[in-house]
Amino acid sequence: MITNDVMTPQDQRTSKIILAIAAITILLATFAGMMPGGMIGALGIMVIIGFILNYVGDRTPIINQFFGGGAIVVIFGSAYLFHSGLFPSSAENNITTFMKSGGFLSFYVASLVTGSIFGMDTQTLKKAALKYIPVILGSAFFACIFTGLVGMLVSKDFYDSVMLIALPIMGGGMGAGAVPLVEIMSGKTGMSSEALMSQMVPALAIGNAIAIVMAGLLHKLGQVAPSLTGNGQLIRGQKSIEEEDQKTSPLNITTLGVGALLAVSMYFLGTLLSNYISMHTYALMILSIAIIKVSGIMPKALEQAAFSWYKFVVGNLTPALLVGIGVAYTDLNQILDALSPMYFLLVLITVLGAVFGAGLIGWLMGFYPIEAAITGGLCMANMGGTGDVAVLAASKRMELMPFAQISSRIGGAFMLILATLVVQAIA
């Protein structure tokens, strides 16, 4: 790899000039309506905008200290830049298509999940698997109770507060949460699908935004109170390949290629299993990788390759992906339209309840409270896979992606079961 350590000052200056010319070329082509279609066009502009906004966010006072820095500026900044018409609509459409149909998010998540699980200490993984489900349940319980009680204090029905605000927020996103919740409730509550969706979707959007901001605040809390955080390690004493083996394993092109192939293969495995087992692809992929890791059949060299690829993806593609999340999944108008004081309060209380419940139960289970609150709380309260990436980027804890996905998928499925039982009991 070429680094600043092996480049002369003149080479560094020349490299910066060439990269600046490349960025200007991409921007000029985009504004001229000549962006290439498909991945090459979308990824090109996403990388440039992501780098610029991330650079600004990481150097903006207050935002970089309390609100997640570059990550939150990239998401909301790109949402504004493209949705306000400052960029051609063709660029917005290309990015949206790439994000929703091109598989970029799946590729990113597969890389992070595969590398981070193979990078865990085996004994730590076993302990976490047994203790993590109570963290999710605690998060859901306190989120629903807090929201219902506060709803009653502001003259809103307990049931409506929980079913229309808390459950959608904690349900695992739009496709896996709000949509099936509407199907569950529409025939038995007297409300139409349209009325239910109009109540739930703003809660999801605002809850996702609050979760991202709160992730940055929890990161700052960890700096102020270091005893509450493992700085990305969920269990006290957790070790990773990065700490043990990676120091003696030089990074090379072959290693990255093998790691990428393992990540893609694990996603294929999850896809195959989903045809026979009624679970989400990510959930099955996580279970498969965990079993392989615990069994010890994967050679250490391949585990290191997967971990190296994870680090490469996080270091180079995260800002670009956050641009895609901002453009394709963040509707600022929807968030602003729903910002009545009472509605915002109930959404905020839901997210706070999730954080409190996950942090408390996580501490009782032997986890670091901040990591438990981020994965078991905020990653339950965000919008699924895209929200997981945004929350972990804002909290600077991308290595927690497997637990974030467990919260989104398994936790979201639990909320659907809970909703079904409540609706049937009341109906």
C-alpha positions as a Markdown table, in Angstrom:
| # | Residue | x | y | z |
|---|---|---|---|---|
| 1 | Met | 0.0 | 0.0 | 0.0 |
| 2 | Ile | 1.1 | 3.5 | -0.7 |
| 3 | Thr | 1.2 | 5.6 | 2.5 |
| 4 | Asn | 2.5 | 9.0 | 3.4 |
| 5 | Asp | 5.4 | 7.3 | 5.1 |
| 6 | Val | 6.9 | 6.2 | 1.8 |
| 7 | Met | 6.0 | 9.4 | -0.2 |
| 8 | Thr | 8.2 | 12.4 | -0.4 |
| 9 | Pro | 6.7 | 15.8 | 0.4 |
| 10 | Gln | 6.7 | 16.6 | -3.3 |
| 11 | Asp | 4.9 | 13.3 | -4.1 |
| 12 | Gln | 2.3 | 14.2 | -1.4 |
| 13 | Arg | 1.7 | 17.6 | -2.9 |
| 14 | Thr | 1.4 | 16.1 | -6.4 |
| 15 | Ser | -0.9 | 13.4 | -5.3 |
| 16 | Lys | -3.3 | 15.9 | -3.6 |
| 17 | Ile | -3.4 | 18.0 | -6.8 |
| 18 | Ile | -4.2 | 15.0 | -8.9 |
| 19 | Leu | -6.9 | 13.8 | -6.5 |
| 20 | Ala | -8.4 | 17.4 | -6.5 |
| 21 | Ile | -8.4 | 17.3 | -10.3 |
| 22 | Ala | -10.2 | 14.0 | -10.2 |
| 23 | Ala | -12.8 | 15.3 | -7.8 |
| 24 | Ile | -13.4 | 18.4 | -10.0 |
| 25 | Thr | -13.8 | 16.2 | -13.0 |
| 26 | Ile | -16.4 | 14.1 | -11.4 |
| 27 | Leu | -18.3 | 17.2 | -10.1 |
| 28 | Leu | -18.2 | 18.9 | -13.5 |
| 29 | Ala | -19.6 | 15.8 | -15.2 |
| 30 | Thr | -22.3 | 15.5 | -12.6 |
| 31 | Phe | -23.5 | 19.1 | -12.9 |
| 32 | Ala | -23.3 | 18.9 | -16.7 |
| 33 | Gly | -25.7 | 16.0 | -16.6 |
| 34 | Met | -23.1 | 13.6 | -18.0 |
| 35 | Met | -22.8 | 11.3 | -14.9 |
| 36 | Pro | -22.2 | 7.7 | -16.1 |
| 37 | Gly | -25.0 | 5.3 | -15.2 |
| 38 | Gly | -24.7 | 2.4 | -12.8 |
| 39 | Met | -22.1 | 1.8 | -10.1 |
| 40 | Ile | -19.3 | 3.9 | -11.6 |
| 41 | Gly | -21.3 | 7.1 | -11.7 |
| 42 | Ala | -23.0 | 6.7 | -8.4 |
| 43 | Leu | -20.0 | 5.6 | -6.5 |
| 44 | Gly | -17.8 | 8.3 | -8.0 |
| 45 | Ile | -20.0 | 11.2 | -6.8 |
| 46 | Met | -20.7 | 9.4 | -3.5 |
| 47 | Val | -17.0 | 9.1 | -2.7 |
| 48 | Ile | -16.3 | 12.8 | -3.5 |
| 49 | Ile | -19.3 | 14.2 | -1.6 |
| 50 | Gly | -18.7 | 11.8 | 1.3 |
| 51 | Phe | -15.1 | 12.8 | 1.7 |
| 52 | Ile | -15.9 | 16.5 | 1.6 |
| 53 | Leu | -18.8 | 16.4 | 4.1 |
| 54 | Asn | -16.9 | 14.0 | 6.4 |
| 55 | Tyr | -13.9 | 16.3 | 6.4 |
| 56 | Val | -16.1 | 19.3 | 7.3 |
| 57 | Gly | -18.0 | 17.4 | 9.9 |
| 58 | Asp | -14.9 | 16.1 | 11.7 |
| 59 | Arg | -13.6 | 19.6 | 11.9 |
| 60 | Thr | -16.7 | 21.5 | 12.9 |
| 61 | Pro | -16.8 | 22.5 | 16.6 |
| 62 | Ile | -19.6 | 21.0 | 18.8 |
| 63 | Ile | -20.7 | 18.7 | 15.9 |
| 64 | Asn | -17.4 | 16.8 | 16.0 |
| 65 | Gln | -17.5 | 16.6 | 19.8 |
| 66 | Phe | -21.1 | 15.9 | 20.6 |
| 67 | Phe | -23.1 | 14.8 | 17.5 |
| 68 | Gly | -21.0 | 12.2 | 15.7 |
| 69 | Gly | -18.9 | 14.5 | 13.6 |
| 70 | Gly | -18.5 | 13.6 | 10.0 |
| 71 | Ala | -21.1 | 10.8 | 9.9 |
| 72 | Ile | -24.1 | 13.0 | 10.8 |
| 73 | Val | -23.0 | 15.8 | 8.5 |
| 74 | Val | -22.6 | 13.4 | 5.6 |
| 75 | Ile | -26.1 | 11.9 | 6.1 |
| 76 | Phe | -28.1 | 15.0 | 6.6 |
| 77 | Gly | -25.8 | 17.2 | 4.4 |
| 78 | Ser | -26.1 | 14.9 | 1.4 |
| 79 | Ala | -29.9 | 14.6 | 2.0 |
| 80 | Tyr | -30.2 | 18.4 | 1.8 |
| 81 | Leu | -27.8 | 18.8 | -1.2 |
| 82 | Phe | -29.6 | 16.3 | -3.4 |
| 83 | His | -33.2 | 16.7 | -2.3 |
| 84 | Ser | -33.0 | 20.5 | -2.5 |
| 85 | Gly | -32.2 | 20.5 | -6.2 |
| 86 | Leu | -28.7 | 21.7 | -5.8 |
| 87 | Phe | -27.6 | 18.6 | -7.7 |
| 88 | Pro | -29.2 | 17.3 | -10.9 |
| 89 | Ser | -32.1 | 14.9 | -10.4 |
| 90 | Ser | -30.3 | 12.4 | -12.6 |
| 91 | Ala | -27.5 | 12.2 | -9.9 |
| 92 | Glu | -30.1 | 11.7 | -7.1 |
| 93 | Asn | -31.9 | 9.0 | -9.2 |
| 94 | Asn | -28.6 | 7.2 | -10.0 |
| 95 | Ile | -27.6 | 7.1 | -6.4 |
| 96 | Thr | -31.0 | 6.0 | -5.2 |
| 97 | Thr | -31.1 | 3.1 | -7.8 |
| 98 | Phe | -27.5 | 2.1 | -6.8 |
| 99 | Met | -28.4 | 2.0 | -3.1 |
| 100 | Lys | -31.8 | 0.2 | -3.4 |
| 101 | Ser | -31.1 | -2.1 | -6.4 |
| 102 | Gly | -27.3 | -2.2 | -6.8 |
| 103 | Gly | -26.6 | -4.2 | -3.6 |
| 104 | Phe | -24.1 | -1.7 | -2.2 |
| 105 | Leu | -25.6 | -1.8 | 1.3 |
| 106 | Ser | -25.7 | -5.6 | 1.4 |
| 107 | Phe | -22.0 | -5.8 | 0.2 |
| 108 | Tyr | -21.0 | -3.3 | 2.9 |
| 109 | Val | -22.9 | -5.1 | 5.7 |
| 110 | Ala | -21.7 | -8.5 | 4.6 |
| 111 | Ser | -18.1 | -7.2 | 4.7 |
| 112 | Leu | -18.5 | -5.8 | 8.2 |
| 113 | Val | -20.4 | -8.7 | 9.7 |
| 114 | Thr | -18.0 | -11.3 | 8.3 |
| 115 | Gly | -14.8 | -9.5 | 9.3 |
| 116 | Ser | -16.0 | -8.4 | 12.7 |
| 117 | Ile | -17.2 | -11.9 | 13.8 |
| 118 | Phe | -14.1 | -13.6 | 12.5 |
| 119 | Gly | -12.1 | -10.9 | 14.3 |
| 120 | Met | -13.7 | -11.7 | 17.7 |
| 121 | Asp | -12.2 | -13.9 | 20.4 |
| 122 | Thr | -14.1 | -17.2 | 20.3 |
| 123 | Gln | -14.8 | -17.3 | 24.0 |
| 124 | Thr | -16.1 | -13.8 | 23.9 |
| 125 | Leu | -18.4 | -14.7 | 21.1 |
| 126 | Lys | -19.9 | -17.6 | 23.0 |
| 127 | Lys | -20.5 | -15.4 | 26.1 |
| 128 | Ala | -22.1 | -12.6 | 24.1 |
| 129 | Ala | -24.4 | -15.0 | 22.2 |
| 130 | Leu | -25.9 | -16.2 | 25.5 |
| 131 | Lys | -26.3 | -12.8 | 27.1 |
| 132 | Tyr | -27.3 | -10.5 | 24.3 |
| 133 | Ile | -31.0 | -11.4 | 23.8 |
| 134 | Pro | -31.9 | -10.1 | 27.3 |
| 135 | Val | -30.4 | -6.8 | 26.3 |
| 136 | Ile | -32.8 | -6.5 | 23.3 |
| 137 | Leu | -35.8 | -7.5 | 25.4 |
| 138 | Gly | -34.8 | -4.9 | 28.1 |
| 139 | Ser | -34.5 | -2.3 | 25.4 |
| 140 | Ala | -38.0 | -3.0 | 24.0 |
| 141 | Phe | -39.6 | -3.2 | 27.4 |
| 142 | Phe | -38.4 | 0.1 | 28.7 |
| 143 | Ala | -39.0 | 1.8 | 25.3 |
| 144 | Cys | -42.7 | 0.7 | 25.3 |
| 145 | Ile | -43.3 | 1.5 | 29.0 |
| 146 | Phe | -41.6 | 4.9 | 28.9 |
| 147 | Thr | -43.5 | 5.9 | 25.7 |
| 148 | Gly | -46.9 | 4.7 | 27.0 |
| 149 | Leu | -46.5 | 6.4 | 30.4 |
| 150 | Val | -45.4 | 9.7 | 28.9 |
| 151 | Gly | -48.2 | 9.4 | 26.3 |
| 152 | Met | -50.7 | 9.3 | 29.2 |
| 153 | Leu | -49.1 | 12.4 | 30.8 |
| 154 | Val | -49.6 | 14.4 | 27.6 |
| 155 | Ser | -53.2 | 13.2 | 27.2 |
| 156 | Lys | -52.5 | 10.5 | 24.6 |
| 157 | Asp | -53.8 | 6.9 | 25.0 |
| 158 | Phe | -51.2 | 4.4 | 26.4 |
| 159 | Tyr | -52.1 | 1.8 | 23.7 |
| 160 | Asp | -51.9 | 4.3 | 20.8 |
| 161 | Ser | -48.5 | 5.6 | 22.0 |
| 162 | Val | -47.0 | 2.2 | 22.2 |
| 163 | Met | -48.6 | 0.7 | 19.0 |
| 164 | Leu | -48.3 | 3.7 | 16.7 |
| 165 | Ile | -44.9 | 5.1 | 17.9 |
| 166 | Ala | -42.9 | 2.8 | 20.1 |
| 167 | Leu | -43.4 | -0.5 | 18.2 |
| 168 | Pro | -42.8 | 1.0 | 14.7 |
| 169 | Ile | -39.6 | 2.6 | 15.9 |
| 170 | Met | -38.4 | -0.6 | 17.6 |
| 171 | Gly | -39.6 | -2.8 | 14.8 |
| 172 | Gly | -36.5 | -3.1 | 12.6 |
| 173 | Gly | -37.0 | -0.5 | 9.9 |
| 174 | Met | -39.5 | 0.1 | 7.1 |
| 175 | Gly | -39.7 | -3.1 | 5.1 |
| 176 | Ala | -39.2 | -5.4 | 8.1 |
| 177 | Gly | -41.0 | -3.3 | 10.6 |
| 178 | Ala | -43.6 | -0.7 | 9.7 |
| 179 | Val | -45.0 | -2.5 | 6.6 |
| 180 | Pro | -45.7 | -5.8 | 8.4 |
| 181 | Leu | -47.0 | -3.8 | 11.4 |
| 182 | Val | -49.5 | -2.1 | 9.2 |
| 183 | Glu | -50.6 | -5.5 | 7.9 |
| 184 | Ile | -51.0 | -6.8 | 11.4 |
| 185 | Met | -53.0 | -3.9 | 12.7 |
| 186 | Ser | -55.0 | -2.6 | 9.8 |
| 187 | Gly | -57.7 | -5.3 | 9.9 |
| 188 | Lys | -58.2 | -5.3 | 13.6 |
| 189 | Thr | -57.8 | -1.7 | 14.9 |
| 190 | Gly | -60.4 | 0.1 | 12.8 |
| 191 | Met | -57.7 | 2.2 | 11.1 |
| 192 | Ser | -56.9 | 2.0 | 7.4 |
| 193 | Ser | -53.5 | 1.1 | 6.1 |
| 194 | Glu | -53.0 | 4.6 | 4.9 |
| 195 | Ala | -53.8 | 6.1 | 8.3 |
| 196 | Leu | -51.5 | 3.7 | 10.1 |
| 197 | Met | -48.6 | 4.3 | 7.7 |
| 198 | Ser | -49.0 | 8.1 | 8.0 |
| 199 | Gln | -48.6 | 7.7 | 11.8 |
| 200 | Met | -45.7 | 5.3 | 11.7 |
| 201 | Val | -43.4 | 6.5 | 9.0 |
| 202 | Pro | -42.7 | 9.9 | 10.6 |
| 203 | Ala | -41.9 | 8.1 | 13.8 |
| 204 | Leu | -39.4 | 5.9 | 12.0 |
| 205 | Ala | -37.7 | 8.9 | 10.3 |
| 206 | Ile | -37.5 | 11.0 | 13.4 |
| 207 | Gly | -36.5 | 8.1 | 15.6 |
| 208 | Asn | -33.7 | 7.2 | 13.2 |
| 209 | Ala | -32.4 | 10.8 | 13.2 |
| 210 | Ile | -32.5 | 11.0 | 17.0 |
| 211 | Ala | -30.7 | 7.6 | 17.2 |
| 212 | Ile | -27.9 | 8.9 | 15.0 |
| 213 | Val | -27.4 | 12.1 | 17.1 |
| 214 | Met | -27.6 | 10.1 | 20.3 |
| 215 | Ala | -24.9 | 7.7 | 19.0 |
| 216 | Gly | -22.6 | 10.7 | 18.8 |
| 217 | Leu | -23.5 | 11.8 | 22.3 |
| 218 | Leu | -22.9 | 8.3 | 23.7 |
| 219 | His | -19.4 | 8.3 | 22.1 |
| 220 | Lys | -18.7 | 11.6 | 23.8 |
| 221 | Leu | -20.0 | 10.2 | 27.1 |
| 222 | Gly | -17.5 | 7.3 | 26.7 |
| 223 | Gln | -14.7 | 9.9 | 26.5 |
| 224 | Val | -15.9 | 11.7 | 29.6 |
| 225 | Ala | -16.6 | 8.4 | 31.6 |
| 226 | Pro | -14.2 | 5.8 | 30.2 |
| 227 | Ser | -15.3 | 3.2 | 32.7 |
| 228 | Leu | -18.7 | 2.9 | 30.9 |
| 229 | Thr | -17.2 | 1.9 | 27.5 |
| 230 | Gly | -15.0 | -0.7 | 26.0 |
| 231 | Asn | -14.3 | 1.6 | 23.0 |
| 232 | Gly | -16.0 | -0.9 | 20.6 |
| 233 | Gln | -15.6 | -4.0 | 22.7 |
| 234 | Leu | -18.9 | -5.2 | 24.1 |
| 235 | Ile | -17.7 | -7.5 | 26.9 |
| 236 | Arg | -15.0 | -6.7 | 29.4 |
| 237 | Gly | -11.8 | -8.3 | 28.5 |
| 238 | Gln | -12.8 | -8.9 | 24.9 |
| 239 | Lys | -9.9 | -9.5 | 22.5 |
| 240 | Ser | -9.8 | -9.3 | 18.8 |
| 241 | Ile | -7.5 | -10.5 | 16.0 |
| 242 | Glu | -6.5 | -6.8 | 15.6 |
| 243 | Glu | -5.0 | -6.9 | 19.1 |
| 244 | Glu | -3.5 | -10.4 | 18.9 |
| 245 | Asp | -2.5 | -11.6 | 15.4 |
| 246 | Gln | -2.9 | -8.7 | 13.1 |
| 247 | Lys | 0.2 | -7.0 | 14.4 |
| 248 | Thr | 2.3 | -9.8 | 12.8 |
| 249 | Ser | 0.3 | -10.2 | 9.7 |
| 250 | Pro | 1.2 | -7.7 | 7.0 |
| 251 | Leu | -1.6 | -6.4 | 4.8 |
| 252 | Asn | -1.3 | -7.2 | 1.1 |
| 253 | Ile | -3.5 | -7.3 | -2.0 |
| 254 | Thr | -4.0 | -11.1 | -1.9 |
| 255 | Thr | -5.2 | -10.8 | 1.7 |
| 256 | Leu | -7.8 | -8.2 | 0.8 |
| 257 | Gly | -9.0 | -10.3 | -2.1 |
| 258 | Val | -9.5 | -13.4 | 0.0 |
| 259 | Gly | -11.3 | -11.4 | 2.7 |
| 260 | Ala | -13.7 | -9.9 | 0.1 |
| 261 | Leu | -14.4 | -13.4 | -1.3 |
| 262 | Leu | -15.2 | -14.7 | 2.2 |
| 263 | Ala | -17.6 | -11.8 | 2.9 |
| 264 | Val | -19.4 | -12.4 | -0.4 |
| 265 | Ser | -19.5 | -16.2 | 0.2 |
| 266 | Met | -21.0 | -15.7 | 3.6 |
| 267 | Tyr | -23.8 | -13.5 | 2.2 |
| 268 | Phe | -24.4 | -16.2 | -0.5 |
| 269 | Leu | -24.7 | -18.8 | 2.3 |
| 270 | Gly | -27.2 | -16.7 | 4.2 |
| 271 | Thr | -29.2 | -16.2 | 0.9 |
| 272 | Leu | -29.3 | -20.0 | 0.3 |
| 273 | Leu | -30.4 | -20.8 | 3.8 |
| 274 | Ser | -33.2 | -18.2 | 3.7 |
| 275 | Asn | -34.9 | -20.3 | 1.0 |
| 276 | Tyr | -35.3 | -23.1 | 3.5 |
| 277 | Ile | -35.4 | -21.3 | 6.9 |
| 278 | Ser | -37.9 | -18.4 | 7.5 |
| 279 | Met | -35.3 | -15.9 | 8.7 |
| 280 | His | -33.7 | -12.8 | 7.3 |
| 281 | Thr | -30.6 | -13.3 | 5.2 |
| 282 | Tyr | -28.4 | -11.2 | 7.5 |
| 283 | Ala | -29.6 | -13.2 | 10.6 |
| 284 | Leu | -28.8 | -16.5 | 8.9 |
| 285 | Met | -25.4 | -15.2 | 7.8 |
| 286 | Ile | -24.6 | -14.1 | 11.3 |
| 287 | Leu | -25.5 | -17.5 | 12.7 |
| 288 | Ser | -23.5 | -19.3 | 10.1 |
| 289 | Ile | -20.4 | -17.2 | 10.6 |
| 290 | Ala | -20.7 | -17.6 | 14.4 |
| 291 | Ile | -21.0 | -21.4 | 14.1 |
| 292 | Ile | -18.0 | -21.5 | 11.8 |
| 293 | Lys | -16.0 | -19.3 | 14.1 |
| 294 | Val | -16.9 | -21.2 | 17.3 |
| 295 | Ser | -16.2 | -24.6 | 15.6 |
| 296 | Gly | -12.6 | -23.5 | 14.8 |
| 297 | Ile | -12.6 | -24.9 | 11.3 |
| 298 | Met | -11.7 | -21.6 | 9.6 |
| 299 | Pro | -7.9 | -21.2 | 9.4 |
| 300 | Lys | -6.5 | -18.2 | 11.3 |
| 301 | Ala | -5.0 | -16.8 | 8.1 |
| 302 | Leu | -8.5 | -16.7 | 6.5 |
| 303 | Glu | -10.0 | -15.1 | 9.6 |
| 304 | Gln | -7.3 | -12.4 | 9.4 |
| 305 | Ala | -8.1 | -11.9 | 5.7 |
| 306 | Ala | -11.8 | -11.3 | 6.5 |
| 307 | Phe | -10.8 | -8.9 | 9.3 |
| 308 | Ser | -8.4 | -7.0 | 7.0 |
| 309 | Trp | -11.1 | -6.6 | 4.4 |
| 310 | Tyr | -13.5 | -5.3 | 7.0 |
| 311 | Lys | -11.0 | -2.7 | 8.0 |
| 312 | Phe | -10.4 | -1.7 | 4.4 |
| 313 | Val | -14.1 | -1.3 | 3.7 |
| 314 | Val | -14.8 | 0.7 | 6.9 |
| 315 | Gly | -11.8 | 3.0 | 6.2 |
| 316 | Asn | -12.6 | 3.7 | 2.5 |
| 317 | Leu | -16.3 | 3.1 | 1.8 |
| 318 | Thr | -18.1 | 4.4 | 4.9 |
| 319 | Pro | -18.5 | 8.1 | 3.9 |
| 320 | Ala | -19.7 | 7.0 | 0.4 |
| 321 | Leu | -22.3 | 4.7 | 1.9 |
| 322 | Leu | -23.5 | 7.4 | 4.3 |
| 323 | Val | -24.1 | 9.7 | 1.3 |
| 324 | Gly | -26.2 | 6.9 | -0.2 |
| 325 | Ile | -28.2 | 6.6 | 3.0 |
| 326 | Gly | -28.7 | 10.4 | 3.1 |
| 327 | Val | -29.9 | 10.5 | -0.5 |
| 328 | Ala | -31.9 | 7.3 | -0.8 |
| 329 | Tyr | -33.3 | 6.8 | 2.7 |
| 330 | Thr | -33.5 | 10.2 | 4.5 |
| 331 | Asp | -36.5 | 12.4 | 3.8 |
| 332 | Leu | -35.9 | 15.7 | 5.5 |
| 333 | Asn | -39.4 | 17.1 | 4.6 |
| 334 | Gln | -41.0 | 14.1 | 6.2 |
| 335 | Ile | -39.1 | 14.7 | 9.4 |
| 336 | Leu | -39.8 | 18.4 | 9.5 |
| 337 | Asp | -43.6 | 17.9 | 8.7 |
| 338 | Ala | -44.0 | 15.6 | 11.7 |
| 339 | Leu | -42.1 | 17.8 | 14.2 |
| 340 | Ser | -45.0 | 18.7 | 16.5 |
| 341 | Pro | -43.7 | 19.1 | 20.1 |
| 342 | Met | -45.8 | 16.1 | 21.5 |
| 343 | Tyr | -44.9 | 13.8 | 18.6 |
| 344 | Phe | -41.2 | 14.6 | 18.9 |
| 345 | Leu | -41.4 | 14.1 | 22.7 |
| 346 | Leu | -42.9 | 10.6 | 22.4 |
| 347 | Val | -40.3 | 9.6 | 19.7 |
| 348 | Leu | -37.5 | 10.9 | 21.9 |
| 349 | Ile | -38.8 | 9.1 | 24.9 |
| 350 | Thr | -38.9 | 5.9 | 22.9 |
| 351 | Val | -35.3 | 6.2 | 21.9 |
| 352 | Leu | -34.3 | 7.2 | 25.4 |
| 353 | Gly | -36.2 | 4.2 | 26.9 |
| 354 | Ala | -34.4 | 1.9 | 24.4 |
| 355 | Val | -31.0 | 3.3 | 25.4 |
| 356 | Phe | -31.8 | 3.1 | 29.1 |
| 357 | Gly | -33.1 | -0.5 | 29.0 |
| 358 | Ala | -30.3 | -1.8 | 26.9 |
| 359 | Gly | -27.6 | 0.0 | 28.9 |
| 360 | Leu | -29.1 | -1.2 | 32.2 |
| 361 | Ile | -29.6 | -4.9 | 31.2 |
| 362 | Gly | -26.3 | -4.8 | 29.4 |
| 363 | Trp | -24.5 | -3.7 | 32.6 |
| 364 | Leu | -26.3 | -6.5 | 34.5 |
| 365 | Met | -25.2 | -9.0 | 31.8 |
| 366 | Gly | -21.6 | -8.0 | 32.1 |
| 367 | Phe | -21.4 | -5.8 | 29.0 |
| 368 | Tyr | -20.1 | -2.2 | 28.8 |
| 369 | Pro | -23.2 | 0.0 | 29.2 |
| 370 | Ile | -22.4 | 2.3 | 26.3 |
| 371 | Glu | -21.8 | -0.5 | 23.8 |
| 372 | Ala | -25.0 | -2.3 | 25.0 |
| 373 | Ala | -27.0 | 1.0 | 24.7 |
| 374 | Ile | -25.7 | 1.6 | 21.1 |
| 375 | Thr | -26.3 | -1.9 | 19.8 |
| 376 | Gly | -29.2 | -3.1 | 21.8 |
| 377 | Gly | -30.9 | 0.3 | 22.1 |
| 378 | Leu | -30.1 | 2.6 | 19.2 |
| 379 | Cys | -29.8 | -0.2 | 16.7 |
| 380 | Met | -33.3 | -1.3 | 17.7 |
| 381 | Ala | -34.6 | 2.3 | 17.4 |
| 382 | Asn | -33.1 | 3.1 | 14.0 |
| 383 | Met | -34.3 | 2.1 | 10.5 |
| 384 | Gly | -32.7 | -1.3 | 10.1 |
| 385 | Gly | -29.6 | -1.9 | 8.1 |
| 386 | Thr | -29.1 | 1.7 | 6.9 |
| 387 | Gly | -29.7 | 3.0 | 10.5 |
| 388 | Asp | -27.2 | 0.5 | 11.9 |
| 389 | Val | -24.5 | 1.8 | 9.6 |
| 390 | Ala | -25.3 | 5.4 | 10.5 |
| 391 | Val | -25.5 | 4.8 | 14.2 |
| 392 | Leu | -22.2 | 2.9 | 14.4 |
| 393 | Ala | -20.5 | 5.4 | 12.2 |
| 394 | Ala | -21.6 | 8.3 | 14.4 |
| 395 | Ser | -20.5 | 6.4 | 17.5 |
| 396 | Lys | -17.2 | 5.3 | 15.8 |
| 397 | Arg | -17.9 | 1.6 | 16.6 |
| 398 | Met | -18.3 | -0.1 | 13.3 |
| 399 | Glu | -16.9 | -3.4 | 14.8 |
| 400 | Leu | -20.2 | -3.8 | 16.6 |
| 401 | Met | -22.1 | -4.5 | 13.3 |
| 402 | Pro | -22.9 | -8.2 | 14.1 |
| 403 | Phe | -24.7 | -7.2 | 17.3 |
| 404 | Ala | -26.4 | -4.2 | 15.5 |
| 405 | Gln | -27.8 | -6.6 | 12.9 |
| 406 | Ile | -29.0 | -9.0 | 15.6 |
| 407 | Ser | -30.9 | -6.1 | 17.2 |
| 408 | Ser | -32.4 | -5.0 | 13.9 |
| 409 | Arg | -33.4 | -8.5 | 12.6 |
| 410 | Ile | -34.1 | -10.7 | 15.6 |
| 411 | Gly | -35.2 | -7.7 | 17.8 |
| 412 | Gly | -37.4 | -6.5 | 15.0 |
| 413 | Ala | -39.0 | -9.9 | 14.6 |
| 414 | Phe | -39.7 | -10.0 | 18.3 |
| 415 | Met | -41.6 | -6.6 | 18.1 |
| 416 | Leu | -43.8 | -8.0 | 15.3 |
| 417 | Ile | -44.6 | -11.0 | 17.4 |
| 418 | Leu | -45.4 | -8.7 | 20.4 |
| 419 | Ala | -47.6 | -6.5 | 18.2 |
| 420 | Thr | -49.5 | -9.6 | 16.9 |
| 421 | Leu | -50.2 | -10.8 | 20.5 |
| 422 | Val | -51.3 | -7.4 | 21.7 |
| 423 | Val | -53.6 | -6.8 | 18.7 |
| 424 | Gln | -55.2 | -10.2 | 19.1 |
| 425 | Ala | -55.7 | -9.8 | 22.9 |
| 426 | Ile | -57.3 | -6.4 | 22.5 |
| 427 | Ala | -59.4 | -7.3 | 19.4 |
